[in-house]
Structure formats: structure tokens, C-alpha cells
Amino acid sequence: MVNRLLYRSRQRGFLEMDLLVGQFAARRLPQMTEPELVAFSTVLDQENPDLFKWLTGQEAPSDAMEKNNTFKELREHVQAQLAAHCAPDATSVPGKPWVRGWDDNDVAPTKAPQAGELVS
């Protein structure tokens, strides 16, 4: 079971998750008890976008994950990695998603440019 969970942790198809979850799994899986392994398997069953947002603090986790002690331990690991390796202005404000580039919600609507019109 440990090898299968380690593989699932490192091969999620989402590079950031592969690194964050895979490092945690490599360090922690060998010491986990059977109930912890089952709980970790439940964490790995979650969809990547949801799990990433929960682990990075962009969204509150589901009630089931909030009650999962292995998830809490993984979240602490991820938060420690972010604190150690990311500048504070490169992470999201807790409870808010990261905004990459243009934020359409923060700009007044403008008139669409006409054909041949230069946009400044």
C-alpha cells in the first residue's frame, strides 16, 4: 500500500502537487499507521485543483478534509514550504485565489477597439 500511495503522490499530473505531496509522502509514509495510510489515500482521492487550493490556503477545505488529521499534517507541510521558499508577495492572501496578470474584476469596462484603431 505504501508504494502505491507514494506513486500516487508523485504522479498527480500537476507539477506543483507532484512536488509538494510527493516530498511529504516520501518523508512521512514509512512511519504512517494503517489508519493514517487510509486517511492519506482519501486525501489523494481529491481533485488536484481543489486540493491545491485547500493546501495553499486559497479556499477553505471541505468538512471531510478538515477532519482528516493526515490532510492537516500535509497542509502544515505545504504551508511551511511556501513560507520557506516563496516571497510573501508571491502567495495569495488567505481565503483568496492567486491572480495571475490581469484582473478583469478590478477594471472598469472599456469600449472595444474598432478595426484599425490603435490601443494604448
DSSP file (Angstrom, degrees, kcal/mol; ACC not computed):
  #  RESIDUE AA STRUCTURE BP1 BP2  ACC     N-H-->O    O-->H-N    N-H-->O    O-->H-N    TCO  KAPPA ALPHA  PHI   PSI    X-CA   Y-CA   Z-CA
    1    1 A M     >        0   0    0      0, 0.0     4,-2.4     0, 0.0     5,-0.2   0.000 360.0 360.0 360.0 -38.3    0.0    0.0    0.0
    2    2 A V  H  >  +     0   0    0      1,-0.2     4,-2.5     2,-0.2     5,-0.2   0.921 360.0  48.6 -61.7 -44.8    2.9    2.4    0.8
    3    3 A N  H  > S+     0   0    0      1,-0.2     4,-2.4     2,-0.2    -1,-0.2   0.896 111.2  50.3 -63.6 -39.6    4.4    2.1   -2.6
    4    4 A R  H  > S+     0   0    0      2,-0.2     4,-2.5     1,-0.2    -1,-0.2   0.919 112.2  47.0 -64.6 -43.0    1.1    2.7   -4.3
    5    5 A L  H  X S+     0   0    0     -4,-2.4     4,-1.9     2,-0.2    -2,-0.2   0.882 110.8  52.2 -66.7 -37.8    0.4    5.8   -2.2
    6    6 A L  H  X S+     0   0    0     -4,-2.5     4,-1.7    -5,-0.2    -2,-0.2   0.925 110.7  48.0 -63.6 -43.4    3.9    7.1   -2.9
    7    7 A Y  H  X S+     0   0    0     -4,-2.4     4,-1.7     1,-0.2     3,-0.2   0.938 111.6  49.3 -61.4 -47.0    3.4    6.7   -6.6
    8    8 A R  H  < S+     0   0    0     -4,-2.5    -1,-0.2     1,-0.2    -2,-0.2   0.822 110.5  52.7 -62.3 -30.4    0.0    8.4   -6.5
    9    9 A S  H  < S+     0   0    0     -4,-1.9    13,-0.5     1,-0.2     3,-0.3   0.844 115.6  38.2 -72.8 -34.6    1.7   11.2   -4.5
   10   10 A R  H  < S+     0   0    0     -4,-1.7    -2,-0.2    -3,-0.2     3,-0.2   0.612 115.9  51.0 -93.8 -13.9    4.4   11.8   -7.0
   11   11 A Q     <  +     0   0    0     -4,-1.7    -1,-0.2    -5,-0.2    -2,-0.1  -0.438  62.0 128.7-123.6  57.4    2.5   11.3  -10.2
   12   12 A R  S    S-     0   0    0     -3,-0.3    -1,-0.1     2,-0.2    36,-0.1   0.646  72.2-120.2 -87.3 -16.1   -0.6   13.5   -9.9
   13   13 A G  S    S+     0   0    0     -3,-0.2     2,-0.3     1,-0.1     3,-0.1   0.673  89.6  94.4  84.8  16.9   -0.2   15.2  -13.2
   14   14 A F    >>  -     0   0    0      1,-0.1     4,-2.6    34,-0.0     3,-0.9  -0.889  69.0-148.3-143.1 102.1    0.2   18.7  -11.7
   15   15 A L  H 3> S+     0   0    0     -2,-0.3     4,-2.3     1,-0.3     5,-0.2   0.823  95.2  50.2 -49.5 -46.4    3.8   19.5  -11.1
   16   16 A E  H 3> S+     0   0    0      1,-0.2     4,-2.7     2,-0.2    -1,-0.3   0.910 114.5  45.0 -60.3 -41.4    3.3   21.6   -8.0
   17   17 A M  H <>>S+     0   0    0     -3,-0.9     4,-2.4     2,-0.2     5,-0.8   0.894 108.8  56.6 -69.8 -39.4    1.3   18.9   -6.4
   18   18 A D  H  X5S+     0   0    0     -4,-2.6     4,-1.2     3,-0.2     5,-0.2   0.923 114.4  40.1 -55.1 -44.3    3.8   16.2   -7.5
   19   19 A L  H  X5S+     0   0    0     -4,-2.3     4,-2.2    -5,-0.2     5,-0.2   0.955 120.6  40.4 -72.2 -51.3    6.5   18.1   -5.7
   20   20 A L  H  X5S+     0   0    0     -4,-2.7     4,-1.6    -5,-0.2    -3,-0.2   0.949 125.0  34.6 -66.3 -50.4    4.6   19.2   -2.6
   21   21 A V  H  X5S+     0   0    0     -4,-2.4     4,-2.7    -5,-0.2     5,-0.2   0.887 117.4  54.6 -73.7 -38.3    2.6   16.0   -1.9
   22   22 A G  H  X<S+     0   0    0     -4,-1.2     4,-2.6    -5,-0.8    -2,-0.2   0.899 108.1  48.3 -63.1 -41.7    5.4   13.7   -3.2
   23   23 A Q  H  X S+     0   0    0     -4,-2.2     4,-1.8    -5,-0.2    -1,-0.2   0.921 113.1  48.1 -64.6 -43.2    8.0   15.2   -0.8
   24   24 A F  H  X S+     0   0    0     -4,-1.6     4,-2.8    -5,-0.2     5,-0.3   0.940 113.1  48.1 -60.5 -47.0    5.6   14.9    2.1
   25   25 A A  H  X S+     0   0    0     -4,-2.7     4,-2.4     1,-0.2    -2,-0.2   0.905 108.9  52.6 -63.3 -43.0    4.8   11.3    1.2
   26   26 A A  H  < S+     0   0    0     -4,-2.6    -1,-0.2     1,-0.2    -2,-0.2   0.879 117.8  38.5 -61.3 -37.2    8.4   10.2    0.8
   27   27 A R  H  < S+     0   0    0     -4,-1.8    -2,-0.2    -5,-0.2    -1,-0.2   0.880 128.4  28.7 -78.9 -39.7    9.2   11.6    4.2
   28   28 A R  H >X S+     0   0    0     -4,-2.8     3,-1.4    -5,-0.2     4,-0.7   0.787  97.6  77.4-101.0 -31.0    6.1   10.6    6.1
   29   29 A L  G >< S+     0   0    0     -4,-2.4     3,-1.4    -5,-0.3    -3,-0.1   0.864  88.4  59.8 -54.4 -43.2    4.6    7.4    4.5
   30   30 A P  G 34 S+     0   0    0      0, 0.0    -1,-0.3     0, 0.0    -2,-0.1   0.784 110.3  43.1 -59.8 -24.3    7.1    4.9    6.0
   31   31 A Q  G <4 S+     0   0    0     -3,-1.4    -2,-0.2    -4,-0.2    -3,-0.1   0.517  89.5 114.5 -96.4  -5.2    6.1    5.9    9.6
   32   32 A M    <<  -     0   0    0     -3,-1.4     2,-0.1    -4,-0.7   -30,-0.0  -0.359  61.0-131.7 -71.7 144.1    2.3    6.1    9.0
   33   33 A T     >  -     0   0    0     -2,-0.1     4,-2.4     1,-0.1     5,-0.2  -0.356  34.3 -96.6 -80.1 169.9    0.0    3.7   10.7
   34   34 A E  H  > S+     0   0    0      1,-0.2     4,-2.2     2,-0.2     5,-0.2   0.920 125.7  49.1 -57.6 -46.6   -2.7    1.8    8.8
   35   35 A P  H  > S+     0   0    0      0, 0.0     4,-2.3     0, 0.0    -1,-0.2   0.884 111.1  50.8 -62.2 -35.4   -5.5    4.3    9.7
   36   36 A E  H  > S+     0   0    0      2,-0.2     4,-2.6     1,-0.2    -2,-0.2   0.885 108.2  52.2 -67.4 -37.6   -3.2    7.2    8.6
   37   37 A L  H  X S+     0   0    0     -4,-2.4     4,-2.2     2,-0.2    -1,-0.2   0.905 110.2  48.3 -63.6 -41.2   -2.5    5.4    5.3
   38   38 A V  H  X S+     0   0    0     -4,-2.2     4,-1.7     2,-0.2    -2,-0.2   0.914 112.1  49.3 -64.4 -42.4   -6.2    5.1    4.7
   39   39 A A  H  X S+     0   0    0     -4,-2.3     4,-1.6     1,-0.2    -2,-0.2   0.892 110.9  50.0 -64.1 -39.5   -6.7    8.8    5.6
   40   40 A F  H  X S+     0   0    0     -4,-2.6     4,-2.4     1,-0.2    -1,-0.2   0.881 106.5  55.4 -67.1 -37.4   -3.9    9.8    3.2
   41   41 A S  H  X S+     0   0    0     -4,-2.2     4,-1.0     1,-0.2    -1,-0.2   0.887 105.3  53.1 -60.3 -38.6   -5.4    7.7    0.5
   42   42 A T  H  < S+     0   0    0     -4,-1.7     4,-0.3     1,-0.2     3,-0.3   0.884 107.6  51.3 -63.6 -38.9   -8.6    9.7    1.0
   43   43 A V  H >< S+     0   0    0     -4,-1.6     3,-1.7     1,-0.2    -2,-0.2   0.929 107.9  51.9 -62.3 -44.7   -6.6   12.9    0.6
   44   44 A L  H 3< S+     0   0    0     -4,-2.4    -1,-0.2     1,-0.3    -2,-0.2   0.704  98.1  67.2 -67.8 -18.6   -5.1   11.6   -2.7
   45   45 A D  T 3< S+     0   0    0     -4,-1.0    -1,-0.3    -3,-0.3    -2,-0.2   0.615  82.4 100.2 -74.7 -11.7   -8.6   10.9   -4.0
   46   46 A Q  S <  S-     0   0    0     -3,-1.7     2,-0.1    -4,-0.3    -3,-0.0  -0.379  86.3 -98.0 -75.5 153.5   -9.4   14.6   -4.1
   47   47 A E     >  -     0   0    0      1,-0.1     4,-2.8    -2,-0.1     5,-0.2  -0.465  31.0-122.2 -70.2 141.2   -9.2   16.5   -7.3
   48   48 A N  H  > S+     0   0    0      1,-0.2     4,-3.0     2,-0.2     5,-0.3   0.895 107.3  50.9 -53.6 -49.6   -5.9   18.4   -7.9
   49   49 A P  H  > S+     0   0    0      0, 0.0     4,-2.0     0, 0.0    -1,-0.2   0.921 115.2  43.2 -60.2 -41.5   -7.4   21.9   -8.3
   50   50 A D  H  > S+     0   0    0      2,-0.2     4,-2.5     1,-0.2     5,-0.2   0.954 115.7  47.6 -65.8 -49.4   -9.4   21.6   -5.1
   51   51 A L  H  X S+     0   0    0     -4,-2.8     4,-2.8     1,-0.2     5,-0.2   0.899 111.1  51.6 -60.8 -41.7   -6.6   20.0   -3.1
   52   52 A F  H  X S+     0   0    0     -4,-3.0     4,-2.2    -5,-0.2     6,-0.3   0.928 111.2  47.1 -61.7 -45.2   -4.1   22.6   -4.3
   53   53 A K  H  X>S+     0   0    0     -4,-2.0     5,-1.7    -5,-0.3     6,-1.5   0.888 114.1  47.9 -64.9 -38.3   -6.4   25.5   -3.2
   54   54 A W  H ><5S+     0   0    0     -4,-2.5     3,-0.6     4,-0.2    -2,-0.2   0.921 113.4  46.8 -67.5 -43.4   -7.0   23.9    0.2
   55   55 A L  H 3<5S+     0   0    0     -4,-2.8    -2,-0.2     1,-0.2    -1,-0.2   0.840 115.2  45.3 -69.6 -32.8   -3.4   23.2    0.8
   56   56 A T  H 3<5S-     0   0    0     -4,-2.2    -1,-0.2    -5,-0.2    36,-0.2   0.464 113.6-114.5 -91.5  -1.3   -2.2   26.7   -0.2
   57   57 A G  T <<5S+     0   0    0     -3,-0.6    38,-3.4    -4,-0.6    39,-0.3   0.594  80.4 123.6  83.3  10.8   -5.0   28.4    1.8
   58   58 A Q  S   <S+     0   0    0     -5,-1.7     2,-0.3    -6,-0.3    -4,-0.2   0.817  82.1  15.4 -73.1 -29.2   -6.8   29.9   -1.2
   59   59 A E  S    S-     0   0    0     -6,-1.5    -2,-0.3    -9,-0.1    -1,-0.2  -0.970  87.7-101.9-139.5 154.6  -10.0   28.2   -0.2
   60   60 A A        -     0   0    0     -2,-0.3    -6,-0.1    35,-0.1     3,-0.1  -0.572  46.2-114.5 -73.1 138.4  -11.3   26.5    3.0
   61   61 A P        -     0   0    0      0, 0.0    -1,-0.1     0, 0.0   -10,-0.0  -0.245  35.8 -89.3 -70.5 162.8  -11.1   22.7    2.7
   62   62 A S     >  -     0   0    0      1,-0.1     4,-2.4     4,-0.0     5,-0.2  -0.218  40.3-106.7 -63.0 161.9  -14.2   20.6    2.7
   63   63 A D  H  > S+     0   0    0      1,-0.2     4,-1.4     2,-0.2     5,-0.1   0.894 120.6  54.8 -59.4 -40.4  -15.5   19.4    6.1
   64   64 A A  H  4 S+     0   0    0      1,-0.2     4,-0.4     2,-0.2    -1,-0.2   0.907 111.2  44.0 -62.1 -41.7  -14.3   15.9    5.5
   65   65 A M  H >4 S+     0   0    0      1,-0.2     3,-1.1     2,-0.2     7,-0.2   0.872 107.7  58.6 -71.5 -35.7  -10.7   17.1    4.8
   66   66 A E  H 3< S+     0   0    0     -4,-2.4    -1,-0.2     1,-0.3    -2,-0.2   0.803 108.4  46.8 -63.2 -27.4  -10.8   19.5    7.8
   67   67 A K  T 3< S+     0   0    0     -4,-1.4     2,-0.8    -3,-0.2    -1,-0.3   0.535  90.7  97.8 -88.7  -7.8  -11.5   16.5   10.0
   68   68 A N    <>  -     0   0    0     -3,-1.1     4,-2.1    -4,-0.4     3,-0.2  -0.735  58.4-162.4 -88.6 110.5   -8.7   14.4    8.3
   69   69 A N  H  > S+     0   0    0     -2,-0.8     4,-2.1     1,-0.2    -1,-0.2   0.829  90.2  55.1 -64.1 -32.4   -5.6   14.6   10.5
   70   70 A T  H  > S+     0   0    0      2,-0.2     4,-2.4     1,-0.2    -1,-0.2   0.893 107.0  50.7 -68.4 -38.4   -3.3   13.5    7.7
   71   71 A F  H  > S+     0   0    0      2,-0.2     4,-3.0     1,-0.2    -2,-0.2   0.927 109.1  51.9 -60.7 -44.4   -4.6   16.3    5.5
   72   72 A K  H  X S+     0   0    0     -4,-2.1     4,-2.1    -7,-0.2    -2,-0.2   0.900 109.9  48.7 -60.3 -40.6   -3.9   18.7    8.3
   73   73 A E  H  X S+     0   0    0     -4,-2.1     4,-2.0     2,-0.2    -1,-0.2   0.909 112.1  48.6 -66.0 -41.8   -0.3   17.5    8.5
   74   74 A L  H  X S+     0   0    0     -4,-2.4     4,-2.6     2,-0.2    -2,-0.2   0.910 109.8  52.3 -63.2 -42.4    0.1   17.7    4.8
   75   75 A R  H  X S+     0   0    0     -4,-3.0     4,-2.8     1,-0.2    -2,-0.2   0.898 107.9  51.3 -62.1 -40.2   -1.3   21.3    4.8
   76   76 A E  H  X S+     0   0    0     -4,-2.1     4,-2.2     2,-0.2    -1,-0.2   0.904 109.9  50.7 -62.0 -40.6    1.2   22.2    7.5
   77   77 A H  H  X S+     0   0    0     -4,-2.0     4,-2.2     2,-0.2    -2,-0.2   0.935 112.1  46.3 -61.0 -47.1    4.0   20.8    5.3
   78   78 A V  H  X S+     0   0    0     -4,-2.6     4,-2.6     1,-0.2    -2,-0.2   0.921 111.9  50.5 -64.0 -44.3    2.8   22.8    2.3
   79   79 A Q  H  X S+     0   0    0     -4,-2.8     4,-2.4     1,-0.2    -1,-0.2   0.889 110.4  50.3 -62.0 -38.6    2.5   26.0    4.3
   80   80 A A  H  X S+     0   0    0     -4,-2.2     4,-2.1     2,-0.2    -1,-0.2   0.894 110.2  50.1 -65.9 -39.5    6.0   25.5    5.7
   81   81 A Q  H  X S+     0   0    0     -4,-2.2     4,-2.0     2,-0.2    -2,-0.2   0.913 111.5  48.3 -64.6 -42.5    7.3   25.0    2.2
   82   82 A L  H  X S+     0   0    0     -4,-2.6     4,-2.1     1,-0.2    -2,-0.2   0.921 112.1  48.9 -63.2 -43.4    5.6   28.2    1.0
   83   83 A A  H  < S+     0   0    0     -4,-2.4    -1,-0.2     1,-0.2    -2,-0.2   0.868 115.8  44.1 -64.4 -36.0    6.9   30.2    3.9
   84   84 A A  H  < S+     0   0    0     -4,-2.1    -1,-0.2    -5,-0.2    -2,-0.2   0.795 126.9  25.7 -79.2 -28.8   10.5   28.9    3.3
   85   85 A H  H  < S+     0   0    0     -4,-2.0     2,-0.4    -5,-0.2    -2,-0.2   0.482 107.2  70.2-120.3  -3.4   10.6   29.3   -0.4
   86   86 A C  S  < S-     0   0    0     -4,-2.1     5,-0.1    -5,-0.2    -1,-0.0  -0.942  74.1-121.3-122.4 138.6    8.2   32.0   -1.5
   87   87 A A    >   -     0   0    0     -2,-0.4     3,-2.4     1,-0.1     4,-0.3  -0.493  32.9-116.9 -67.4 144.4    8.3   35.7   -1.1
   88   88 A P  G >  S+     0   0    0      0, 0.0     3,-1.1     0, 0.0    -1,-0.1   0.831 115.3  55.1 -55.3 -33.9    5.2   36.9    0.8
   89   89 A D  G 3  S+     0   0    0      1,-0.2     4,-0.1     4,-0.0    -2,-0.0   0.524  99.7  63.1 -79.2  -2.0    4.0   38.9   -2.2
   90   90 A A  G <  S+     0   0    0     -3,-2.4     2,-0.3     2,-0.1    -1,-0.2   0.378  96.6  68.5 -99.2   3.1    4.2   35.8   -4.4
   91   91 A T  S <  S-     0   0    0     -3,-1.1     2,-0.1    -4,-0.3   -35,-0.0  -0.765  87.9 -97.7-118.2 166.1    1.5   34.0   -2.4
   92   92 A S        -     0   0    0     -2,-0.3     6,-0.1   -36,-0.2    -2,-0.1  -0.384  35.1-105.9 -80.0 158.0   -2.2   34.5   -2.0
   93   93 A V    >   -     0   0    0      4,-0.2     3,-2.6     1,-0.1    -1,-0.1  -0.679  58.1 -87.5 -73.8 134.7   -3.9   36.3    0.8
   94   94 A P  T 3  S+     0   0    0      0, 0.0   -36,-0.2     0, 0.0    -1,-0.1  -0.184 115.9  16.9 -50.3 130.7   -5.6   33.5    2.9
   95   95 A G  T 3  S+     0   0    0    -38,-3.4   -37,-0.2     1,-0.2   -35,-0.1   0.406 110.2  93.2  87.7  -1.9   -9.0   32.8    1.5
   96   96 A K  S <  S-     0   0    0     -3,-2.6    -1,-0.2   -39,-0.3   -37,-0.1  -0.965  74.6-117.6-125.3 142.0   -8.4   34.5   -1.8
   97   97 A P        -     0   0    0      0, 0.0     2,-0.2     0, 0.0    -4,-0.2  -0.335  35.5 -99.6 -72.2 156.1   -7.2   32.9   -5.1
   98   98 A W        -     0   0    0     -6,-0.1     2,-0.6    -2,-0.0    -6,-0.1  -0.556  34.7-144.7 -70.2 138.7   -3.9   33.9   -6.7
   99   99 A V        -     0   0    0     -2,-0.2     2,-0.7    -3,-0.1     4,-0.1  -0.938   8.6-157.4-109.1 122.9   -4.5   36.4   -9.5
  100  100 A R        -     0   0    0     -2,-0.6     2,-0.2     2,-0.2    -2,-0.0  -0.883  56.1 -43.8-101.8 119.0   -2.2   36.0  -12.5
  101  101 A G  S    S+     0   0    0     -2,-0.7     2,-0.1     2,-0.1    -2,-0.0  -0.430 116.9  31.4  71.3-131.0   -1.8   39.1  -14.6
  102  102 A W        -     0   0    0     -2,-0.2     2,-0.7     1,-0.1    -2,-0.2  -0.392  61.9-154.0 -72.0 134.4   -4.9   41.0  -15.5
  103  103 A D    >   -     0   0    0     -2,-0.1     3,-1.8     1,-0.1    -1,-0.1  -0.887   6.0-170.2-110.1 100.1   -7.8   41.0  -13.0
  104  104 A D  G >  S+     0   0    0     -2,-0.7     3,-0.8     1,-0.3    -1,-0.1   0.724  83.9  61.9 -62.8 -22.0  -11.0   41.7  -15.0
  105  105 A N  G 3  S+     0   0    0      1,-0.2    -1,-0.3    -3,-0.1    -3,-0.0   0.607 101.7  52.1 -79.4 -10.4  -12.9   42.2  -11.8
  106  106 A D  G <  S+     0   0    0     -3,-1.8     2,-0.4     2,-0.1    -1,-0.2   0.182  96.4  80.1-111.1  15.7  -10.8   45.2  -10.8
  107  107 A V  S <  S-     0   0    0     -3,-0.8     3,-0.1    -4,-0.1    -5,-0.0  -0.972  77.7-119.7-129.3 137.0  -11.1   47.2  -14.1
  108  108 A A        -     0   0    0     -2,-0.4    -2,-0.1     1,-0.1    -3,-0.0  -0.464  45.2 -97.1 -68.6 144.0  -13.9   49.4  -15.3
  109  109 A P        -     0   0    0      0, 0.0     2,-0.3     0, 0.0    -1,-0.1  -0.326  44.2-160.9 -62.9 144.4  -15.3   48.2  -18.6
  110  110 A T        -     0   0    0     -3,-0.1     2,-0.2     3,-0.0    -3,-0.0  -0.827  26.4 -91.4-123.4 163.9  -13.9   49.9  -21.7
  111  111 A K        -     0   0    0     -2,-0.3     3,-0.1     1,-0.1    -1,-0.0  -0.544  46.7-112.1 -72.8 136.4  -15.1   50.3  -25.3
  112  112 A A        -     0   0    0     -2,-0.2    -1,-0.1     1,-0.1     2,-0.0  -0.462  38.2-104.8 -67.8 139.5  -13.8   47.6  -27.6
  113  113 A P        -     0   0    0      0, 0.0     2,-0.2     0, 0.0    -1,-0.1  -0.354  32.8-127.1 -66.5 146.2  -11.3   48.9  -30.1
  114  114 A Q    >   -     0   0    0      1,-0.1     3,-2.3     4,-0.1     2,-0.0  -0.506  42.3 -73.3 -87.6 161.1  -12.5   49.3  -33.7
  115  115 A A  T 3  S+     0   0    0      1,-0.3    -1,-0.1    -2,-0.2     3,-0.1  -0.319 121.8  10.9 -55.8 129.4  -10.8   47.8  -36.7
  116  116 A G  T 3  S+     0   0    0      1,-0.3     2,-0.3    -3,-0.1    -1,-0.3   0.323  95.8 131.1  83.8  -7.6   -7.6   49.7  -37.4
  117  117 A E    <   -     0   0    0     -3,-2.3    -1,-0.3     1,-0.1     2,-0.3  -0.612  57.5-125.6 -81.1 135.5   -7.7   51.6  -34.2
  118  118 A L        -     0   0    0     -2,-0.3     2,-0.5    -3,-0.1    -4,-0.1  -0.597  17.3-145.0 -80.3 140.0   -4.5   51.7  -32.1
  119  119 A V              0   0    0     -2,-0.3    -1,-0.0     1,-0.1     0, 0.0  -0.916 360.0 360.0-107.0 127.1   -4.8   50.6  -28.5
  120  120 A S              0   0    0     -2,-0.5    -1,-0.1     0, 0.0    -2,-0.0   0.447 360.0 360.0 -97.5 360.0   -2.6   52.4  -26.0
